[in-house]
Structures are given as structure tokens and as C-alpha cells.
Amino acid sequence: MNNQIEHNQIKNAIIEVKNISKSFGINSFGNDLALAHLVNIFSEKKDKKSIKVLDSISFEVSRGEIIGVIGKNGSGKSTLLRVLAGVYQTDYGQIIHRGDTFYLTSMGFGLMDRLSMRDNIYLVGAVMGLSQKRIKDIFDQIVDFSELREYVDMKIRQFSTGMMGRLGFSISVFCMKNKNSEILLLDEVFGSGADYDFEKKAIAKMEELIQSGATVVLVSHNLEIIEKYCHRVLWLDQGKIKQLGQPKEVIEKYKQI
């Protein structure tokens, strides 16, 4: 794919990110005392009470563009997507959206272990903004894709980790498809935690959605997928933009570090 979109050709941006910054207080790490301790050790000032996760980030995404976000763990990738999705508020700067946004992350799908698979499909679908009628219309598609039809009335606390992964991915991907959102924010969605055959099927389904014509901001450690599908790549390093440009060029430099 790798259609070339030069930065100076971007017009009618559907997302504008203007000089945003985001910090978290040490207490935001909750009970992770080890992490808080490390932050204190490596902070420039011993009395530092917060850590800056995003630092003066600015970029634009054009309508229909697929932009990949790469970087080491802790570089600010997931925080950036959560800020774009409105999960977190910025400390400074401005974000402008010009389209309906759908945010999907692999970090938990909101499944309730005391409910059955059937009830979870309706619950998560509703949380994702679908009507009960629309969920009913796509119910069989979700169940068939998950390959878990015989367990549809079983409480998911009895499910294995792989079964949970199948169910969570299937609900999310079909809800996302049926929302027809103009902007997709995808955070490490490649990898459901299920077996190899299902993983291949899940990747194929996500690739299909990525190529649907929506604007996509994709966070992933899968550099092959980033290079294959993204028009541009944004490399984050310690909360700052290290580089923003053509996928092959950015990824080659990223691999050298």
C-alpha cells in the first residue's frame, strides 16, 4: 500500500493536535510503589511531584490518512491515544476533531465475569454506543467470529484467557465496524490473546477495517503492519516527537536505536 502523503499536501485536517502536554502526579501510579520510587530516583529534582508523559506534541492527520505511532514502552503512545479519545484531558494545548471518533484498546474490553457471554455482548455493545436492536442484528456475527457458540449462555468467569480474548476482540471489532466512525484510534489491537489460528483471523479483520477509508491513528509494536498500511509514522521518545515522516525512513531509524 504505502501511498505517499507529503506533509505539505495535507489539507482539511480531520485531527489537529496543537502543542499538547500531559503530566501525571506520582500518586497517579496508585499502589505501584516501585514505579513511584524509580520516578523519584531518576527525577531531576527530589521533590518532583509529577512526570511529564507528553511534551509539546503537535501534528495533523488528514481525512482518510492512516498514521502509525511507534516508540519504546513508556514513550507516551497510549497516553497520546487516550488524550485524542478524550479519556484524559490535556494540561496544555488543543485537540480538534472533525469527525465521530471510536477508540479501541487491547487493555481490557469491559467484560463482566459474573455475566454470561450473551449478556456481555449486549452490555459491551451498549457501552460502545450501539442500540439494543443493532446489537441483536450483529449478535450472530459476533458469536460466529468468536467460534464460541456452544458457550453463549455460560458465565465468562468459566472462560479461559484465550476464550476471553476471542470474545472481547469479536465484540469490539464488530461494534467498531457498525459504528461507521470517521476516526479510529487503535491501541495495540493486533493480538487477542487467543490461539495462533484465531490471531491470524483477527489480524485479517483488523486490516480490513484499517483499509475501510476511515482516518486511523494506530499504536502498535508490529512494525511490519505499521510499514505496510500507514501513510506516515510518528515516533515518540520520552513524550516528544522524535520523528514524523515516511514509514520506511522512520522505521529504519527507529530500528537502529
C-alpha positions as CSV (number, residue, x, y, z in Angstrom):
1,M,0.0,0.0,0.0
2,N,2.3,2.8,1.3
3,N,0.6,5.6,-0.5
4,Q,2.8,8.6,-0.1
5,I,1.2,11.6,1.6
6,E,3.6,14.5,1.9
7,H,3.1,16.8,4.9
8,N,2.7,19.9,2.8
9,Q,-0.2,18.2,0.9
10,I,-2.3,17.7,4.0
11,K,-5.5,19.7,3.6
12,N,-8.7,19.8,5.6
13,A,-7.2,18.0,8.6
14,I,-9.7,15.9,10.4
15,I,-7.5,15.9,13.5
16,E,-5.3,18.8,14.7
17,V,-3.0,18.4,17.7
18,K,-1.6,21.7,18.8
19,N,1.2,21.8,21.3
20,I,-0.3,19.4,23.8
21,S,1.3,18.3,27.1
22,K,0.2,15.9,29.7
23,S,1.7,15.1,33.1
24,F,0.8,12.7,35.8
25,G,1.3,13.0,39.5
26,I,3.4,10.4,41.3
27,N,0.2,9.4,43.2
28,S,-1.4,8.6,39.8
29,F,0.6,5.4,39.8
30,G,-1.6,4.1,42.6
31,N,-0.1,1.4,44.7
32,D,2.8,0.8,42.3
33,L,5.3,2.0,44.9
34,A,8.2,0.5,42.9
35,L,7.4,2.7,39.9
36,A,6.9,5.7,42.0
37,H,10.2,5.0,43.7
38,L,12.0,4.8,40.3
39,V,10.5,8.0,39.2
40,N,11.7,9.7,42.3
41,I,15.2,8.3,41.8
42,F,15.6,9.5,38.2
43,S,13.8,12.8,38.5
44,E,16.0,15.8,38.2
45,K,14.6,17.2,41.5
46,K,14.0,15.1,44.5
47,D,10.8,17.0,45.4
48,K,9.3,16.5,41.9
49,K,5.6,15.6,42.3
50,S,4.8,14.7,38.6
51,I,6.2,13.3,35.5
52,K,5.6,14.7,32.0
53,V,4.3,12.0,29.7
54,L,3.6,14.1,26.6
55,D,5.7,17.2,26.0
56,S,4.6,19.9,23.4
57,I,3.2,17.5,20.8
58,S,1.9,19.0,17.5
59,F,0.8,17.3,14.3
60,E,-2.1,17.0,11.9
61,V,-3.9,14.0,10.4
62,S,-5.7,14.4,7.1
63,R,-9.1,12.8,6.2
64,G,-8.6,9.2,5.2
65,E,-4.9,9.1,6.4
66,I,-3.5,6.2,8.4
67,I,-0.8,7.3,10.8
68,G,1.2,4.9,12.9
69,V,2.6,5.7,16.3
70,I,5.7,3.9,17.4
71,G,8.1,4.1,20.4
72,K,9.5,2.2,23.3
73,N,7.4,1.3,26.3
74,G,6.8,4.4,28.3
75,S,7.3,6.8,25.4
76,G,3.7,8.1,25.7
77,K,2.0,6.3,22.8
78,S,-1.1,5.0,24.7
79,T,-1.4,8.3,26.6
80,L,-1.4,10.1,23.3
81,L,-4.3,8.0,22.1
82,R,-6.2,8.4,25.3
83,V,-5.8,12.2,25.1
84,L,-7.1,12.1,21.5
85,A,-10.0,10.0,22.6
86,G,-10.9,12.3,25.4
87,V,-10.2,9.7,28.1
88,Y,-7.5,12.1,29.5
89,Q,-7.6,15.9,29.5
90,T,-4.5,17.7,28.3
91,D,-2.6,20.0,30.7
92,Y,-1.9,22.4,27.8
93,G,-2.6,22.7,24.1
94,Q,-5.6,22.0,22.0
95,I,-7.0,19.0,20.1
96,I,-9.6,19.5,17.3
97,H,-11.6,16.6,15.9
98,R,-13.8,17.0,12.8
99,G,-15.5,13.6,12.9
100,D,-17.0,10.9,15.1
101,T,-14.3,9.0,16.9
102,F,-14.1,5.3,18.0
103,Y,-11.3,4.3,20.5
104,L,-10.3,0.7,20.8
105,T,-7.6,-0.7,23.1
106,S,-6.5,-4.2,23.9
107,M,-6.1,-3.2,27.6
108,G,-9.4,-4.8,28.6
109,F,-12.8,-4.9,26.9
110,G,-15.0,-4.2,29.9
111,L,-16.2,-7.8,30.2
112,M,-18.1,-8.7,33.4
113,D,-17.1,-12.1,34.6
114,R,-20.4,-12.7,36.5
115,L,-22.4,-12.3,33.3
116,S,-22.9,-14.8,30.5
117,M,-21.3,-14.4,27.1
118,R,-24.7,-13.3,25.7
119,D,-25.2,-10.6,28.4
120,N,-21.7,-9.4,27.9
121,I,-22.2,-8.9,24.2
122,Y,-25.2,-6.7,24.9
123,L,-23.5,-4.9,27.7
124,V,-20.2,-4.1,25.9
125,G,-22.1,-3.3,22.7
126,A,-24.2,-0.7,24.6
127,V,-21.1,0.8,26.2
128,M,-19.7,1.2,22.7
129,G,-22.7,3.1,21.6
130,L,-24.8,0.6,19.8
131,S,-28.6,0.3,20.3
132,Q,-30.0,-3.0,21.6
133,K,-31.6,-3.5,18.1
134,R,-28.3,-3.1,16.3
135,I,-26.5,-5.4,18.8
136,K,-29.2,-8.0,18.1
137,D,-28.7,-7.6,14.4
138,I,-25.0,-8.3,14.6
139,F,-25.2,-10.8,17.6
140,D,-24.7,-13.9,15.4
141,Q,-21.8,-12.3,13.5
142,I,-20.0,-11.7,16.8
143,V,-20.7,-15.2,18.1
144,D,-19.7,-16.9,14.8
145,F,-16.4,-14.9,14.6
146,S,-15.5,-15.8,18.2
147,E,-16.1,-19.5,17.5
148,L,-17.7,-19.8,20.9
149,R,-21.4,-20.5,20.1
150,E,-21.6,-23.5,22.4
151,Y,-20.7,-21.3,25.3
152,V,-23.0,-18.4,24.6
153,D,-25.0,-18.9,27.9
154,M,-22.1,-19.7,30.1
155,K,-20.8,-17.2,32.6
156,I,-17.4,-15.9,31.3
157,R,-15.8,-16.4,34.7
158,Q,-15.6,-20.0,33.5
159,F,-13.8,-19.0,30.3
160,S,-10.1,-19.5,29.7
161,T,-7.9,-16.5,28.9
162,G,-7.9,-17.4,25.2
163,M,-11.7,-17.6,25.2
164,M,-11.9,-14.2,26.8
165,G,-9.6,-12.8,24.2
166,R,-11.7,-14.2,21.4
167,L,-14.9,-12.8,22.9
168,G,-13.5,-9.4,23.7
169,F,-12.0,-8.9,20.3
170,S,-15.1,-10.2,18.4
171,I,-17.4,-7.8,20.3
172,S,-15.1,-4.8,19.8
173,V,-14.3,-5.3,16.2
174,F,-17.9,-5.8,15.1
175,C,-19.1,-2.9,17.2
176,M,-16.4,-0.7,15.7
177,K,-17.4,-1.8,12.2
178,N,-21.0,-1.0,12.8
179,K,-20.4,2.4,14.3
180,N,-19.0,3.6,11.0
181,S,-16.9,6.2,12.8
182,E,-14.8,8.6,10.7
183,I,-11.8,8.4,13.1
184,L,-10.5,5.1,14.5
185,L,-8.0,5.3,17.4
186,L,-6.5,1.8,17.8
187,D,-4.1,1.0,20.6
188,E,-2.2,-2.3,20.3
189,V,-5.3,-4.1,18.8
190,F,-3.2,-6.7,17.0
191,G,-3.2,-9.7,19.3
192,S,-6.3,-11.0,21.0
193,G,-4.5,-13.4,23.4
194,A,-6.2,-16.4,21.6
195,D,-4.6,-19.2,19.7
196,Y,-2.5,-18.8,16.5
197,D,-5.3,-19.5,14.0
198,F,-7.6,-17.0,15.7
199,E,-4.8,-14.5,15.8
200,K,-4.4,-14.7,12.0
201,K,-8.1,-14.3,11.5
202,A,-8.2,-11.3,14.0
203,I,-5.3,-9.6,12.2
204,A,-7.0,-10.0,8.8
205,K,-10.2,-8.5,10.2
206,M,-8.4,-5.5,11.7
207,E,-6.5,-5.0,8.4
208,E,-9.9,-5.0,6.6
209,L,-11.2,-2.2,8.9
210,I,-8.0,-0.2,8.7
211,Q,-8.4,-0.1,4.9
212,S,-12.1,0.9,5.1
213,G,-11.5,4.5,4.3
214,A,-11.7,5.9,7.9
215,T,-8.9,8.1,9.3
216,V,-6.8,5.9,11.6
217,V,-4.3,6.6,14.3
218,L,-2.6,3.2,15.1
219,V,-0.4,2.5,18.0
220,S,1.5,-0.8,17.5
221,H,4.8,-2.6,18.2
222,N,4.1,-4.6,15.0
223,L,6.4,-2.6,12.7
224,E,5.5,-4.8,9.6
225,I,1.9,-3.8,9.9
226,I,2.8,-0.1,10.5
227,E,5.0,0.0,7.4
228,K,2.5,-1.9,5.3
229,Y,-0.6,0.2,6.0
230,C,0.5,3.6,7.3
231,H,0.9,6.7,5.2
232,R,3.1,8.3,7.8
233,V,4.7,7.3,11.1
234,L,5.1,9.3,14.3
235,W,8.0,8.2,16.5
236,L,7.6,9.2,20.2
237,D,10.5,9.2,22.5
238,Q,10.2,10.3,26.2
239,G,7.0,12.1,25.4
240,K,8.4,14.1,22.5
241,I,8.1,13.6,18.7
242,K,11.5,12.2,17.7
243,Q,10.5,12.0,14.0
244,L,7.4,12.2,11.8
245,G,7.6,11.1,8.2
246,Q,7.5,8.3,5.7
247,P,7.1,4.8,7.2
248,K,10.2,3.1,5.8
249,E,12.5,6.0,6.7
250,V,11.2,6.4,10.2
251,I,11.2,2.7,11.0
252,E,14.7,2.2,9.7
253,K,16.0,4.9,12.0
254,Y,13.9,3.5,14.9
255,K,15.4,0.0,14.5
256,Q,18.9,1.5,14.8
257,I,18.4,2.6,18.4
